[in-house]
Amino acid sequence: MTRDAGRLVIGRYRLLEVLGEGGMGAAWRAMDERIGREVVLKQVKLPSGMDDETRAAMVARMDREGRAAGMLKHPGIITVHDQFHDRDGLPWIVMELVRGPSLDRIVKDGGPLPEAEVARIGAGICEALAAAHAAGIVHRDIKPANVLLEGDRVVVTDFGVAAVTGEATLTPYGALLGTPSYMAPEQINDHQATPASDLWSLGATLYHAVEGRPAFTGHTTAALLLAVSRGAPAPTARAQELKPVLRDLMRREPARRPTAVAAAVALRRIAARPAEPTKVLHRPARAPRAPRGSRLKILSAVVAVAALIAAAVYLLTRPPDHPRWNRTPVAAGQFPTGDLGSVNALAFSPDGRTLAVCGGEDKAVRLWDVARRAPAGRPLTGHTDAVFSVAFSPDGKALASGGADGTVRLWDAAQRTATGQPLATGRVRSVAFSPDGRTLATGGEDRTARLWDAASHAPIGRPLAGHTGWVWSVAFSPDGETLATGGADDSARLWDVASRSMIGKPLTGHTDTVLSVAFSPDGETLATGGVDRTVRLWDVASRAPIGKPLTGHTGEVWSVAFTPDGRTLATGGEDRTVRLWDVASRAPVGQPLTGHIEPVLSVAFSPDGRTLATGGGDRTVRLWRP
């Protein structure tokens, strides 16, 4: 391509340098030698393998689109000066040369932008889009690289290959028109672009500008397209005032997105809010010199005040014993689990340094170093089918796992080796250690829960029978005296561990399988989640429901977990979201956590309460911080 530098096109435009090149063509800085003006010359490429009739139809359509873009007169839209065909019949578009960097380059060089600046830029883009949409033009490729900043001017470029509303698009001939990270789901799924598609792309562009990273990522183009078409944007870390605007712009249903005009109004409002004034500290005038006899008193007072300040700073800045999860958490990293497949269960070690993860495809349990986001030693192998559940002993020395091969296995956590023979129970859905580490509970597809001596691996008494369907989940109360179970008979049950008998009647209210149970740290509350898409809280002493069910998930609730202080409950569901709930008020905390592109099957808090781990069918574990 660079060998064409210096070439004179149609006897008028001298090609000077390539500004950019992509699948749809190349952009040149060129000199219009007729009037002595520098311009951008865009050469549009046609997909190969077309017959003459198709080629002619596409060229004609490009001509119509180019003419339509040329009619757009707006300071926020790059000016199209001319359009022509070269001697090979290929279309070229002549555009204004904007002497300013792209938004993409600014973020790459300088990192995320302040919210007010992002809002100002976004409002400028909206005003340009409003003019285009009013003229029946859909851009189809709004992204940071197509937004130029020339002083205070915001310029949207690349309208030369936009689509005229109501006409057939170019995409049926094999190429998705757009950039995957910024394309709307309907552009990927249906190859259809409407004005609402531009608003999604605007949201993805502003997300990148304020967060410094794309809203969607993938190791391959296919993975990226899948994430955009089926997933949700990664949670924001820096956006505060912009968060609701980004949420509305990137709603999956095109009809629920705002118009360009409405979005411009919202963004201008944010951009116009004054920043918090900077406080200027003035140096005080020099005080009169103290008499010699009082200097020691002054020095003592200064030392005392300094000590008080130091103590206050320590008390105000030290991390709380249990951080409050009273707002939407921020993403704190993730790691792919590779051959593990879906993440069926997670468990933190008692010191919080290690995360045990089990899945369905490689039939193993993997241990991860939480700080390094890296494997901690070799996988624990021995199961011959999918592993459904994993648990650490309270002292962190042992690990238990159970799965579809009908066994429970105990492991030495330090040596990564199996201890003793597997426990044969039938297909196991859940395992849990008692708080003193002496007893292991299991629940499975034989409709029973079982208790085992963790040291000898011997069964303790008879199975706990009563459920009329699979036992999906088991959990010990903090004092170890009670075991909770959840089953496919739509009920949860409480059992006295010493007598191995059921306490009272089943806890009924769910209308389908109870998939997960968890005790609050004080043992007074039981949380249950199920296929009926609800979460329920129960008073353990009275076995009565506490208030109304917690609703919000749009699919099965696979996992529930309390924070160590018991104030917040996390739930993960089939709808690919994680939700937080205030236990006292039973109200949602912040916005749902999105990012997983498959069902969230497991949630777990670290022992210090500072990290939430989530895992699911998308083969990833995500970490969140309050």
C-alpha positions in Angstrom: 0.0 0.0 0.0 2.8 2.5 0.8 4.2 2.0 -2.6 1.3 4.1 -3.9 2.6 7.2 -2.0 3.1 10.0 -4.6 0.5 8.5 -6.9 -1.9 11.0 -8.5 -5.5 9.8 -8.5 -7.8 10.9 -11.3 -5.3 13.7 -12.1 -6.2 15.6 -9.0 -5.4 14.0 -5.6 -1.8 13.3 -4.7 -1.5 10.4 -2.2 0.9 11.5 0.6 0.7 8.9 3.4 -1.5 6.1 4.7 -3.4 7.2 7.8 -5.1 3.8 8.4 -6.0 0.6 6.7 -8.6 -2.0 7.4 -10.8 -4.6 5.9 -13.1 -2.1 4.3 -10.4 0.0 2.7 -7.6 2.5 3.4 -7.5 6.1 4.3 -4.8 8.4 2.8 -3.7 11.9 3.6 -3.7 13.5 0.2 -3.3 16.9 -1.5 -6.0 18.2 -3.7 -3.7 19.8 -6.3 -6.5 21.6 -8.0 -7.2 23.9 -5.0 -4.1 23.2 -2.8 -6.0 21.7 0.1 -5.0 18.7 2.2 -7.8 16.1 2.4 -8.4 12.5 3.5 -8.9 10.2 0.6 -10.7 6.9 1.5 -10.4 4.0 -0.9 -13.3 1.6 -0.4 -12.5 -2.1 -1.1 -15.1 -4.6 -2.3 -15.2 -8.2 -1.0 -13.6 -10.6 -3.4 -15.4 -13.3 -5.3 -18.4 -11.2 -6.5 -20.0 -11.6 -9.9 -20.4 -8.5 -12.1 -24.1 -8.0 -11.2 -23.5 -8.1 -7.5 -20.4 -5.8 -7.8 -22.4 -3.2 -9.8 -25.2 -3.3 -7.3 -22.8 -2.7 -4.4 -21.0 0.1 -6.1 -24.3 1.8 -6.8 -25.4 1.4 -3.2 -22.1 2.8 -2.0 -22.6 5.8 -4.3 -26.0 6.4 -2.8 -24.6 6.2 0.7 -21.7 8.4 -0.1 -24.0 11.1 -1.6 -26.2 10.9 1.5 -23.3 11.3 3.8 -22.1 14.2 1.7 -25.4 16.0 2.3 -24.8 16.0 6.1 -23.8 19.4 7.2 -23.0 19.5 10.9 -19.9 20.6 12.8 -19.7 17.3 14.5 -19.7 15.3 11.3 -16.7 15.1 9.1 -17.3 16.9 5.8 -17.4 14.8 2.6 -16.1 16.9 -0.3 -16.3 14.5 -3.2 -16.8 11.0 -4.4 -15.5 9.3 -7.6 -14.6 6.0 -9.2 -11.0 5.3 -10.3 -10.2 3.6 -13.6 -10.8 0.2 -12.1 -14.3 1.3 -11.2 -13.6 1.3 -7.4 -15.2 4.0 -5.3 -13.2 6.7 -3.5 -14.5 9.2 -1.0 -12.8 12.6 -0.4 -13.2 13.9 3.2 -12.1 16.8 5.4 -8.7 16.4 7.1 -9.2 16.9 10.8 -6.0 17.8 12.5 -6.5 16.1 15.9 -6.1 12.7 17.5 -8.7 10.1 17.7 -10.4 9.3 21.0 -8.8 5.9 20.8 -5.3 7.4 20.6 -5.9 9.7 23.5 -7.0 6.9 25.8 -4.1 4.7 24.7 -1.6 7.4 25.3 -3.1 9.0 28.5 -5.4 6.4 30.0 -9.0 6.9 31.1 -10.6 10.3 30.9 -12.5 12.2 33.6 -16.3 11.7 33.5 -17.1 15.3 32.7 -14.8 15.2 29.7 -16.2 11.9 28.5 -19.7 13.3 28.9 -18.8 16.4 26.8 -17.4 14.2 24.1 -20.4 11.9 24.2 -22.8 14.8 23.9 -20.9 16.0 20.8 -21.2 12.5 19.3 -24.9 12.4 20.1 -25.6 15.7 18.4 -23.8 14.4 15.3 -25.8 11.2 15.4 -29.0 13.1 15.8 -28.4 15.0 12.6 -27.4 11.8 10.8 -30.4 9.9 12.0 -32.8 12.7 11.1 -31.4 12.4 7.5 -31.9 8.7 7.5 -28.2 7.7 7.9 -27.0 5.0 10.3 -23.3 5.1 11.0 -22.8 1.4 11.9 -19.2 1.8 13.2 -19.1 4.3 16.1 -16.0 3.5 18.0 -13.1 5.5 19.7 -11.0 5.4 16.5 -13.8 7.1 14.5 -14.1 10.0 16.9 -11.6 12.8 16.3 -10.9 15.7 18.7 -9.7 19.0 17.2 -9.5 21.4 20.2 -13.0 21.5 21.7 -14.5 20.2 18.5 -15.8 16.6 18.5 -15.9 15.1 15.0 -17.5 11.8 14.0 -15.7 10.3 10.9 -16.3 7.5 8.5 -19.8 8.3 7.5 -18.8 7.4 4.0 -19.6 3.8 4.5 -22.8 4.4 6.5 -26.1 2.8 5.7 -29.2 4.5 4.4 -32.2 3.6 6.6 -34.6 1.3 4.8 -32.1 0.1 2.2 -30.4 -3.3 2.1 -27.0 -3.3 3.8 -23.7 -4.6 2.5 -23.2 -7.3 5.1 -24.9 -10.3 3.5 -21.9 -10.8 1.3 -19.8 -12.2 4.2 -18.5 -9.4 6.4 -19.8 -8.0 9.6 -19.8 -4.3 9.1 -18.5 -2.8 12.3 -15.9 -3.4 15.0 -16.8 -6.3 17.3 -16.1 -4.7 20.6 -18.4 -1.8 19.8 -21.1 -3.5 17.7 -24.6 -3.8 18.9 -25.9 -7.4 19.5 -28.4 -7.1 16.7 -25.6 -6.2 14.3 -24.0 -9.5 15.2 -27.1 -11.7 15.5 -29.2 -10.3 12.6 -26.7 -8.2 10.6 -29.2 -5.4 11.0 -28.3 -1.8 12.1 -30.7 0.9 13.1 -30.2 4.3 14.8 -30.5 2.4 18.1 -27.5 0.3 17.1 -25.4 3.5 16.9 -26.5 4.4 20.5 -25.2 1.0 21.7 -21.9 1.7 20.0 -21.8 5.1 21.5 -22.3 3.5 25.0 -19.4 1.1 24.3 -17.2 4.0 23.1 -17.9 6.1 26.2 -17.3 3.1 28.4 -13.9 2.7 26.8 -13.1 6.3 27.3 -14.0 6.5 31.0 -12.8 3.0 32.0 -9.7 2.8 29.8 -10.7 -0.6 28.4 -13.4 -2.0 26.2 -16.7 -3.2 27.7 -16.3 -6.6 26.1 -13.2 -8.7 25.5 -12.4 -12.1 24.1 -9.3 -14.2 23.4 -10.6 -14.7 19.8 -12.9 -12.8 17.5 -15.5 -15.6 17.9 -15.3 -15.4 21.7 -15.6 -11.6 21.5 -18.7 -11.8 19.2 -20.2 -14.3 21.6 -19.6 -12.0 24.5 -21.3 -9.1 22.8 -24.2 -11.0 21.4 -25.0 -12.9 24.6 -23.2 -11.3 27.5 -23.3 -8.1 29.4 -20.6 -5.3 29.7 -17.9 -5.8 32.3 -18.8 -3.9 35.5 -17.6 -0.3 35.6 -14.9 0.7 38.1 -14.5 4.5 37.4 -17.9 5.6 36.1 -20.2 7.0 38.7 -22.5 9.7 37.2 -22.1 8.1 33.8 -23.1 4.6 35.0 -26.9 5.0 34.4 -26.3 6.6 31.0 -24.0 3.7 29.9 -26.6 1.2 31.2 -29.4 2.8 29.1 -27.2 3.1 26.0 -26.2 -0.5 26.2 -29.6 -2.1 26.9 -29.9 -5.3 24.9 -33.4 -4.4 23.6 -32.9 -1.7 20.9 -36.3 -0.2 21.7 -35.3 0.6 25.3 -32.2 2.6 24.3 -32.5 6.4 24.3 -32.5 8.4 21.2 -29.5 10.5 20.3 -31.3 13.7 21.3 -32.3 12.2 24.7 -28.8 10.9 25.3 -27.2 14.3 24.4 -29.4 16.0 27.0 -28.4 13.6 29.8 -24.7 13.9 28.8 -24.7 17.7 28.7 -26.2 17.7 32.2 -23.3 15.6 33.5 -20.7 17.7 31.5 -22.1 20.9 32.9 -21.8 20.0 36.6 -19.0 21.9 38.2 -16.1 20.0 39.5 -15.4 20.1 43.2 -13.3 23.3 43.8 -9.7 22.8 44.7 -8.9 24.0 48.2 -5.9 26.3 48.4 -3.9 26.2 51.6 -2.3 29.5 52.3 0.9 29.6 54.4 0.1 31.4 57.7 2.1 34.4 58.7 5.1 33.6 60.9 4.1 33.7 64.6 6.1 35.8 67.1 9.0 34.0 68.6 8.0 32.3 71.8 9.7 33.1 75.0 12.5 30.6 75.8 10.6 29.2 78.9 7.5 28.3 76.9 9.3 26.5 74.0 9.2 23.1 75.8 5.5 23.4 76.4 4.9 24.3 72.8 7.0 21.4 71.6 5.2 19.0 74.0 1.8 20.3 72.6 3.0 19.9 69.0 4.1 16.3 69.8 0.8 15.6 71.5 -1.2 17.0 68.6 0.9 15.0 66.1 0.2 11.9 68.0 -3.5 12.5 68.0 -3.4 13.2 64.3 -1.5 10.0 63.6 -3.9 8.0 65.7 -6.9 9.6 63.9 -5.4 8.9 60.5 -4.8 5.3 61.5 -8.3 4.9 62.8 -9.9 6.5 59.8 -7.8 4.8 57.1 -7.2 1.3 58.4 -9.4 -1.3 56.6 -12.5 -2.3 58.6 -12.6 -5.7 60.1 -15.4 -6.6 57.7 -15.8 -4.2 54.8 -19.4 -3.2 54.0 -20.8 -4.5 50.7 -23.3 -1.7 50.6 -22.9 -0.6 47.0 -22.2 -2.2 43.6 -18.8 -3.9 43.9 -16.0 -3.3 41.4 -14.3 -6.0 39.3 -11.0 -7.0 40.8 -9.7 -9.4 38.1 -10.6 -12.7 36.6 -8.8 -15.8 35.4 -9.8 -18.4 32.8 -10.0 -22.0 34.0 -9.0 -23.6 30.7 -9.7 -27.3 30.4 -11.7 -27.3 33.6 -14.9 -26.4 31.7 -17.8 -24.9 33.6 -17.0 -23.8 37.1 -19.4 -25.8 39.2 -18.2 -24.8 42.7 -15.7 -22.5 44.5 -14.3 -22.6 48.0 -11.8 -20.3 49.7 -9.1 -21.7 52.0 -9.5 -20.5 55.6 -6.6 -18.0 55.1 -8.1 -16.7 51.9 -5.0 -17.2 49.9 -6.2 -20.2 47.9 -9.3 -20.7 45.9 -10.4 -24.3 45.1 -12.3 -24.6 41.8 -14.0 -27.7 40.4 -15.6 -28.2 37.0 -17.1 -30.6 34.5 -14.7 -31.3 31.7 -11.3 -32.3 33.1 -12.8 -34.2 36.2 -10.3 -32.4 38.5 -10.1 -29.9 41.3 -7.8 -27.0 40.7 -6.2 -24.7 43.3 -5.5 -21.0 42.5 -3.3 -18.5 44.2 -5.7 -15.6 44.7 -3.1 -12.9 44.8 -1.2 -14.0 41.7 -4.3 -15.2 39.8 -2.3 -18.3 38.9 -2.5 -22.0 39.5 -1.2 -23.2 42.9 0.4 -26.5 42.2 -0.9 -29.4 40.1 -4.6 -30.3 39.8 -6.1 -32.8 42.1 -7.0 -35.7 39.8 -8.8 -39.0 40.5 -12.5 -38.4 39.8 -13.7 -40.1 36.7 -16.5 -37.8 35.9 -17.6 -34.2 36.5 -16.9 -32.7 40.0 -19.9 -30.8 41.4 -18.7 -29.6 44.8 -15.6 -28.8 46.8 -14.9 -27.7 50.4 -11.9 -26.9 52.6 -11.7 -28.2 56.2 -11.8 -25.4 58.8 -8.0 -25.7 59.4 -7.2 -25.6 55.7 -5.3 -28.9 55.8 -7.9 -31.0 54.0 -10.1 -30.7 51.0 -13.2 -32.7 50.0 -14.7 -33.0 46.6 -17.7 -34.9 45.2 -19.1 -35.5 41.8 -20.9 -37.5 39.1 -18.7 -40.5 39.5 -20.5 -41.4 42.7 -17.5 -40.8 45.0 -16.3 -38.3 47.6 -12.6 -37.8 47.8 -10.5 -36.3 50.6 -7.2 -34.6 49.8 -4.2 -33.3 51.7 -4.3 -29.6 50.7 -0.6 -29.1 51.2 0.7 -32.2 49.4 -2.0 -32.2 46.7 -2.5 -36.0 47.3 -5.5 -38.1 48.1 -6.0 -39.4 51.6 -7.6 -42.8 52.1 -10.1 -44.5 49.8 -12.9 -42.6 48.0 -16.2 -42.6 49.8 -18.8 -44.4 47.7 -22.2 -42.6 48.0 -23.8 -42.4 44.6 -23.7 -39.2 42.5 -22.8 -36.3 44.9 -24.1 -32.8 44.4 -22.7 -31.1 47.6 -20.1 -31.5 50.3 -19.5 -29.5 53.5 -17.2 -29.8 56.6 -18.6 -29.2 60.1 -17.1 -26.2 61.9 -14.8 -28.4 64.0 -13.6 -30.3 60.9 -14.5 -33.7 62.3 -17.5 -34.4 60.2 -18.2 -34.3 56.5 -21.7 -34.0 55.1 -22.7 -35.0 51.6 -25.9 -34.7 49.6 -26.7 -36.5 46.4 -29.0 -37.9 43.8 -30.0 -40.8 46.0 -32.3 -38.3 47.8 -30.3 -38.5 51.1 -27.7 -36.6 53.0 -24.9 -38.5 54.7 -22.5 -37.8 57.6 -18.9 -39.1 57.6 -16.1 -39.2 60.0 -13.5 -37.0 58.3 -10.6 -38.8 59.9 -11.6 -42.4 59.4 -13.8 -41.9 56.4 -16.4 -44.1 58.0 -20.1 -43.3 57.7 -21.8 -41.9 60.9 -25.1 -43.6 61.4 -27.8 -44.0 58.9 -28.4 -41.6 55.9 -30.6 -38.6 56.6 -33.7 -39.6 54.6 -36.8 -37.6 54.0 -36.3 -35.7 50.7 -38.3 -37.2 47.8 -35.9 -35.8 45.2 -32.2 -35.2 44.8 -30.4 -33.4 47.6 -28.7 -30.5 45.8 -27.1 -28.6 48.7 -25.9 -29.2 52.3 -24.6 -26.7 54.9 -23.7 -26.8 58.6 -24.8 -24.2 61.1 -21.9 -22.2 62.6 -22.2 -24.2 65.9 -22.2 -27.5 64.0 -25.4 -28.7 65.7 -27.7 -28.3 62.7 -27.4 -29.4 59.0 -29.5 -27.7 56.3 -30.4 -29.5 53.1 -32.1 -28.3 49.9 -33.7 -30.7 47.5 -35.6 -31.4 44.3 -38.8 -31.9 46.2 -39.0 -28.0 46.4 -38.1 -28.0 50.1 -35.3 -27.2 52.5 -34.9 -29.2 55.7 -33.1 -28.8 59.0 -31.5 -31.8 60.8 -30.2 -32.3 64.3 -26.6 -33.6 63.7 -26.3 -35.5 67.0 -29.5 -37.5 66.6 -29.6 -37.4 62.8 -33.3 -36.6 62.8 -35.2 -33.9 61.0 -36.1 -30.8 63.1 -39.8 -30.0 62.6 -41.4 -29.8 59.2 -39.8 -29.1 55.9 -39.3 -25.4 55.0 -41.7 -25.0 52.1 -42.4 -22.0 49.9 -40.3 -22.6 46.9 -42.3 -23.9 43.9 -39.4 -25.8 42.4 -36.0 -27.4 43.3 -34.0 -25.8 46.1 -30.5 -25.6 44.6 -28.5 -23.9 47.4 -28.7 -23.3 51.1 -26.4 -21.2 53.4 -26.5 -20.3 57.1 -25.8 -16.7 58.2 -22.6 -16.4 60.4 -24.7 -16.1 63.6 -26.7 -19.2 62.7 -30.0 -17.4 63.1 -30.9 -17.1 59.4 -31.0 -19.6 56.5 -30.9 -18.5 52.9 -32.2 -20.7 50.1 -32.2 -20.2 46.3 -34.0 -22.3 43.7 -35.2 -23.0 40.3 -38.3 -20.8 40.9 -35.9 -17.8 40.5 -36.4 -16.6 44.1 -34.2 -16.3 47.2 -35.8 -16.9 50.5 -34.7 -16.1 54.1 -35.8 -18.3 57.0 -35.7 -17.8 60.8 -33.8 -20.9 61.9 -35.3 -21.0 65.4 -39.0 -20.8 64.3 -38.4 -22.2 60.8 -40.6 -19.4 59.5 -40.0 -17.4 56.4 -38.6 -13.9 56.9 -40.6 -11.4 54.8 -41.3 -11.9 51.1 -39.0 -13.8 48.7 -36.1 -11.8 47.2 -36.9 -11.5 43.5 -34.8 -10.1 40.6 -33.1 -13.0 39.0 -34.7 -14.0 35.7 -33.4 -17.6 35.9 -32.6 -20.3 38.4 -30.7 -19.2 41.5 -27.8 -21.6 41.7 -25.8 -20.4 44.6 -26.2 -18.2 47.8 -23.5 -17.0 50.2 -23.4 -14.6 53.2 -20.6 -12.1 53.9 -18.6 -13.0 57.0 -20.4 -10.2 59.0 -23.8 -11.5 57.8 -25.1 -8.2 56.6 -25.1 -9.0 52.9 -26.1 -12.0 50.8 -24.7 -12.8 47.3 -26.6 -14.9 44.8 -25.7 -16.2 41.4 -28.1 -17.3 38.7 -28.9 -18.7 35.4 -29.4 -15.2 34.1 -25.6 -14.7 34.2 -25.8 -12.2 37.0 -24.6 -12.0 40.5 -26.8 -10.0 42.9 -26.2 -8.6 46.4 -28.9 -8.2 49.0 -29.1 -6.3 52.3 -30.1 -9.0 54.8 -31.8 -6.6 57.2 -34.0 -4.8 54.7 -34.0 -7.6 52.1 -33.4 -4.9 49.4 -31.0 -5.2 46.5 -27.6 -3.6 47.0 -26.5 -1.6 43.9 -26.8 -3.0 40.4 -26.5 -6.7 39.4 -22.9 -7.7 38.7 -22.5 -8.6 35.0 -19.7 -10.0 33.0 -20.2 -13.7 33.0 -21.6 -14.9 29.6 -23.0 -18.1 30.9 -25.0 -19.0 34.1 -23.3 -18.2 37.4 -23.1 -21.5 39.3 -21.2 -20.6 42.4 -20.5 -17.6 44.6 -18.1 -17.5 47.6 -16.8 -14.7 49.9 -13.2 -14.8 51.2 -12.9 -15.3 55.0 -11.9 -11.7 55.5 -14.9 -10.5 53.5 -12.8 -8.4 51.1 -13.3 -10.5 48.0 -16.2 -12.2 46.3 -15.5 -15.0 43.8 -18.0 -16.0 41.2 -17.7 -18.8 38.7 -20.0 -20.3 36.0 -20.5 -21.9 32.7 -18.3 -19.5 30.8 -15.1 -21.2 32.2 -14.0 -18.1 34.1 -13.7 -17.1 37.8 -14.3 -13.5 38.5 -13.2 -11.6 41.6 -15.0 -8.5 43.0 -14.3 -6.0 45.8 -16.6 -3.8 47.8 
